[in-house]
């Protein structure tokens, strides 16, 4: 690895640390210019997780803060805007709070966690106790903000009071940054104290953002645009900038040019096509963007191993509950067909509601479409027609999340329908190809088909292979081997009975042209040519059944080799 290169900032969200400790930085400071020239008093940016929201908030903090080091911005785009830098850089007290850590099992515990979060930021300004511009009562008010037994009401009012004291001391109004504002609401909804948390956040925001004469500028970030009526009641100065907005579209996520530059810097340009296929595909406003978290992690893996394969880095940071709930609620054939189209790389048109409450999010399948779009599991293609969007799965990484959830739910269904799985396995054992075909076709009709118009034939076969393994894994009488060395090659599936002499060889094919009979014959020929049955004979099986199974969409054909 080339140690002369800058380090990759994996998981680092502090702008100052990135700029001073030798990390690679993708310049997003153009956001500052756009924020100042297209003024909004209170700005809410909603973007999916892992798209650089927290780093951008840190960048804003260091730009505006009175104690900033201007050298942090040397050579960056904003440094070219001399007049803006002269007027705004380092000119304001900044209050910066992240709510992403408020994850508690009860409202009382959540409040306990909120106290150190807010007081930790308040404690940064202890120089106010020495201020000649503050009265004794002002200083006592500051001390009360740090009271260990602070009341809920005082907590809601704390950021407003702090901003007033800072305004009085500095003679400049305060910039307030609130990162991941909706995380406490998501956790509260999961744990059953949503209404209480809504009231707390609403009171905090009304005090801090609505009736605050000491406020210069506020920026909030989150994944979801929570209904104005539930959180932002009466906040007339709120400007919401979602993933559908053209403004600020290039400042969250990496653009194609930025990814090319990053790969070139680390000598990884040969991996551009793979990176694009796996991590590109999101459309924010008019700009196509990559997920930064994925690109950085993929580059890190490649620097250690040039043969490293792309992984699902984004999935590992979440439960992917939205996709799971969506597939679980896809109880009509129409919705299942829409999911199949998306997984196949096609698009569908849906009306999207960008304002929801957490109580509404999963109440209907129609609302879940909106959740998937807002949280990055779906993206737009082209321009929306009012509220109707053309939706697609962004890339291979997100497609894999869908396929994994589909397979997981299929296996759960198989475990709960043991009679069907046992009947299928008995038919296999008895050599009843017609019954195997009938039951496997029924399984295919019941599940959501995973096919893809743009992947290789082998990947299409993997879906049907996975369905078979899902069925067979529920039948304890079999010893199941998959893709293991057998004879002169690698067989798809080998089955052995522990207490009997019967063994089964299965070769699965995808019929690209829809000719199921031809593919079945090819599968059986492959079994014979590669002597897949030898492994079973070595393990004591004397009666071996050889099946060729061909699939096309939701159709299949099963042939049994003649002895």
N, C-alpha and C positions, 0 to 999 in steps of 0.2 A: 504494500500500500504506500502511496506517495504521501509522506508525512509533511511535505511542504505545502500541500493544499490546505485550504481552510477546512475547519471541522464542519460536519453537518449538524445543524441545530435540532436534534431529535428531542422533542418534548420541551424545548426551551422557549418560553413565552415572554421573556424579559428583553426588551429592546436594547437596553444599555448593555446587558451581558453579551448579547449577540454582537454588538458593535465594538466592544472593547476586548473580548476574549478570543477573537480569531475565528468566528463562525461565519459561514456563508449566509448572506442576506439577500433575499429577493426584494428589490426596492418597491415598496408600496407607499412611499411618502407623497406620491401624487394625490393620494386620498385627502391629505391635509389641505392642499390647494382647493380641491373641489368642495370640501366641507366649508371652507371660509368664503369662497366665492359664490356658493349656492346656499346661502345662510338658512339655517333652521335652528330655532332656539333649543328644541329637544328632538334628538334624532334617534330612531330605533332601527338598527340593522339586524335583520333576521337572515341567518345562514345556517346550513347544516353544521354539525360538529366537525372538528378537525379541518376547518377551512381558514384558519388564521385570525379568528375574531379576537382572541386574547392578545396575540402579538400586536395586532393593530391598535388595540386599546392601550397597550404599553407604549407603543410609538407615539400616540396622541399625548399620553401623560408626559413623556420626556420632552415633547415639543413645546407644550404650553407651560410647563411647570417653572416657577420662579427660580428654582435651584438647578435647572438643567445645565448641562455642559453643551454649548452650541456645536462643539467639535463632533458630537455624536452624529450630526447630520451632514458633515463634510462629504462632498462628492455625491450626495444623493439628490434626487430630482428636486426636492423642495428647496435645496440650497440655491438653486438657480432663480428662485423667486425672491429676490432681494427685498422688495418692498413688503411682501407678506411676512418674511422672517423678521424684518426690522420692527414691524408693528405687533406681531403676535408671539414670536418665539421667546420663551422664558419670561412672559409678562404676567402670568396669572397663577394664583394658588390653585392647585388641582387636588380634588378628592377622588380617589380611585378605589373602588370596592368590587370584589368578585363574589358572587353568590353561589358559585358552582359547588362549594363544599357543604351547603345546607341540605344534608341528606340524613333525615332522622325518622325514627319509627313513630313519633308522636309530635303533636304541635308543641307541647311543653319542651321536649328535647330539641326541637327545631329552634325555638326561641333561645334556649341555652347556647346553641351553637351560633346563633346570630349575634349574640352579645360580643364574644371575642372577635368575630369578623369585623363588626363595625368599630368596636373600641380599638382594635389593632390599627386601623387607619387613623382614628382620632388621635391616638397616642403619638403619631408622627409629628404632630404640631404642638409639642409641649413648649416650644419657644413662645407661644402665646401667653404663657404665664409670666414672661418677662417683658411683655409688650408695654410700651409707654402709651400706646393709643387705646388700650383697653382699660376699663374701669375695674375696680375691685370686684364689682358684681359680675362683670363680664368674665373675669377669671374664675370666680366661683361657679358660674354657669358652665365653663369649660371643665372644671373639676367634677361637676355632677355628671357630665357625659361619661366619665370613667368610673362612676360608682358601680361597685360589684353587684349591687342590688337594684340596678336601674329598672324602672317599670317599663311595661310594654309601650305605654303612651310616650314616655321619654325616649325610648328606642326609636320609635317611628319619627320622632321630631329631631333626632340627634344630628342627622346630616344637614338639616336646615339650620340648626343652631350653629354648627361648626362653620358652615359657609358664611353666616352672618359675622361671626368672630373673625374669620379670615379676611373678609371684605373690609371690616373695620381696621384691621391691622395693616393690610397691604394697600388699601385704597383702590383695589381692583376687584371686580366681581370674580366669582369662583367658577372654574370648569369642573363639572361633575361627571365621572365615568362610572357606569354600573355594568359590569360584565356578567353574562349568563343570568340575566334577570329571571328567566323562566324555570331554572333548575329547581328552586324550592317548590314551585307549583307542581312540577312533574312528580317530584318525590312525595308531596302531600297527597296528590291524587292516588298514587300507588298505595299509600299507607292509610288513607281514609280520613284525612283531616284537611281536605282541600278548601272547604268554605272558610275555615279559620285562617288558612294561609293567604287566601285571596284577600281577605279583609286586612291582614297585616301588610301585605305588599301594596295594596291600594292606599292605605293610610301613609305608608312610608313615601310612596311616589307623590301623593297629593301634597304632602308637606314639603318634600324636597324639590319637586319640579313644577308644581302648579302655583303655589302661593309664595314663591321665594324671590324676593326683590334683590337678593344677593347673587343670583344665578346669571352667569355670562353665557354658558353653553353647556348642554348635557348630551352625552352619547350613551346609549344603551345597546347591548347586544343580547341575542338569544337565538334559539332554534325556531321557536314557534312565535307567530304573531297572535298573541292572546287577545280575545275580543276586547275592544275598547270599553265596552259597557262593564266588563268585569274587573278590569285593572286600571285603565286609564280614564276613568269617568271624569268628564269635565276638563280634561287636559287638551285645551284647544290649540296649544302650541306644539303638538306632537307631529313629527314627520316620520312616517314609516317607510323604510326602504327594504323591500323584500327581494327575493331572488328573481322576481319577474321585472323589477325596475331596471331601466337602462342606466340611470345614474349610479355611479360607484360600482358598475358591474365588473370591472377588472381588478378590484382591490381586495377581493377575497377569493383565494384560490390562485393557482399559477396559470398563466396564459401559455399557449403553445410556444411562443418565442422564449418565454422565461424558462420553460422546461428544456428546450433545445440548448439554451445557453448554459444551464446547470449541467446537463449531461456532457456537453463539450468541455466544460471546465474540469470535470473529473475524468475525462477520457472515456466516456461511456456512450458516445453518440451512436454506436452500433446497436444500442438497446432502445433507441427512440421508438421504434415501431411497437415493441412489446409494451413499453410504458404507456404509449398512447392508447393501445387496445385495452389495457387493464385499468388505467386510472384517469383517462380523459373522458369527455363525453357530457359533462355538465354544461348547461347553458344558463348563465346568469345574465339577465337582460339581453344584450346583443352579443355577448362574448362567450366563447367556449373556454372552459377552464378545467384544469386537473385538480384533484384533491392533493393539497400540499403534503399532508401527513404521509400519504401513500408514496408519493414520488421521492420524498426524502428517505423514507425507510427502504425503498427499493434500491436507491442509489447506495445507501449504506451497505446493504447486503451485497451488491455488485462489487463494491470496493474490496470487500473481504473475499469474494468468490465470483469471478467473472462468469461462472456458469450458473449462478443463483437464479432460481425460477421465481416469477412473480407470485406474491402471496396476498392473502386477504387481510391486509393490515388494518383497514377501516373497521372491519367486522369485529376484530378483537377488542375494540374499545366500547362496545355496546352489546346489549342482549339481542338486538334486532327484533325487539318485541313487536314493532309495528308491522313488519312483514309477516311474522307468525300469526298475529291476530287477523290480518287481512286474509291469509290463506285459509285459516280456520273458518272465517265467516263467508268464504266463497261457496255458498250453498246452492247456487243456481248454475245451470249449465252455461248461461250467458257470461257470468263473471269468470267462471273457469276458462272459458274460451278466450276471454280478454287477457287473463294471466298467461295463457299459453302463447298468445300472439306477442305479448311483451317479451317473454322469455325467448321466443324465436327471433327476436331482434326487430319486430315490427312495432308500429305505433298505434295508439288508440286516442280518441278524443273524449275528454271529460270536462265537466264544469268543476272548477276548483274554487273552494271557499278558503281564502287566506286568513280569515278571522274566525277562530274557533275558541271555545273554552275546552279545558281538559275533559269536562264532563260530556261534551259533545263528540270528542274526537273519535271514539270507537263505537258510538251509538248506532251508526249505520255504515254500510259498505261505501256509500257515496262520500261520507265524511272521511273514511280511511284513505280514499284516493287523495284527498287534500293533504292528509298527514304525510303520506308517502312522498308527495311532491315537495312539501315544505322541508322535510327532514333529509332529502337527498336520495331516497330510494327510487325515485322517479325524477326525470327532468323534462324540460320542454324542448320541443323541436319547432323552430320557426316562431312566428309572432302569434300571440293568443288573439282570439276573436272575442273581445269583451272578457267574459269569465271562462270561456271554453279554451282549453289548452290541448295541444297535440303532445301526448306523453310517451316517453320511452324509458327503458332501463338504460342508465348512462353508459355502462361499460362492463367488461368481463368480471370485474371484482364484485359489482353489485348483482350481476346475474348469478354469480356463484352463491350469494346469500339466499336468493330466491330458490335456487335448485336444492340447496342444503335443507332449507326449511320445508320444501315440498317433500323431499325424501324422508325427513324426520317425522313429519305428520303421517306419511304413508305407512311407515313402520309402526307407528302408534296404532293406526287403524288395523293393521294386520294382527298386532298382538291382542287387540280387543275383539277380533273375529277369528278365533282359533279354529272354528269348524271349517271355515273356508280354506284356511291355509293347510290344514291337515288333509282335507279332501284333495287339494292340489298336489300335495306331496305324495299321497297314496297313489294318485294317478301316475305320477312320475315313476314311482317304484314298481307299479304294475305294468308299465309299458303301454299305457293307454294314451297314445299321442293325441287322439281326438278330444279326450276329456281334458288333457293338459292345455290344449289349444283353447278350448271353450272357457276354461277357468282363467287362463292368463289374459285372454281378451277381456273378460269381465273385470279383472283387476285394472287393466289399462283404461277402461272406460270410466272407472271410479276415481282414478287419480288424475291430477293435473299433468298433462304431458309436457315433458321437457325436451324440446327439440330446438334447433337453431338453424336459421337459414344461412349463417355465415361461418359456422364452425366445421371442422373436419368430420368426416364420416365416423371416425373412431370415437369422437366425443359424443356423437349421437348414440352410438352403440352403448356407451357407458351408462346412459339413462336406463335402458332396458336391462342391462346387466345389473344395475343397482336395484331395480324393481325386483328382479329374481332373487337377489341376495336378501332383500328385505323380507320377502315371503319365506325363504328357506331358513333364515335366522330365527324365525318364530317356531320352528319345528325341531324340537330337541333330539329327535331320533337320528338326525343326520349329522355327520361330521363334514363340514363344508370347507372346501379350499377354493380360493379365487386367484386367478392370474399367477399360479405357481408353475414352476418348471415341471413339465410332464412329457415323457417320451423325447421327441426331438424339438420341442418348442414350449410355449406357455399356453396352457389351456385356460378357457374362460372360467368354467366352474367344474369342480369334481366333487362328487357326493359319495360318502361311504356310510354303510350301516354298521354300527358297532357289533351287534350280535348276529348279523346275517352276512351272507356272502355276496349280496347285491351291491354293485357300484354303478354310478351314473356319471356320464360325461356330457356336458352341455356346451355348445358353441353358439354364440349369439351374433347375428348379423343385422345390419340396418340396410333395408332395401331402398337404395336411393331412387331407383326407377319404379318402385312399387311392385316389382316382380318377386313376390314372396317365395314362390316355388323354387325359382332359380337360386335364390340366396340360401334357402334351406339345403339344397343339394351341395352348394359350395361349402357350407358349414360342415356337412357330413364328410365331404372329401377332405377337408382340412383335418378333421379328427383322425381319419384313416392315414393320411399322408404323414402326419406327425406322431402317430402312435400314442395319443394322449392316454389311452387306457392302460399303458404299461405301469404307471404309478399305482393304479388301483390293483392290478394283478400282483404287484410286489407287496401290497398290503393285505393280500389274501382274498380279494374279490374274484369269484369265479364266474359270476353271472353279471355281465356288464351291459348296460343300456346306453346307447349313444344317440343324443338328441341334437338335431339342428333346429334352431329357432330363429326365424326371420321376422323382423318388425318394420312397420311403416306407419308412422303416426299412431293411431289407436287400433291398428289391425296387426294380427300376427298369424304366423303359420308355424306348425310344429311337425317335424318329421322324425321318425324313429328309424335308425339304420337297421337293415335286415341282417340277421346273423348268417 
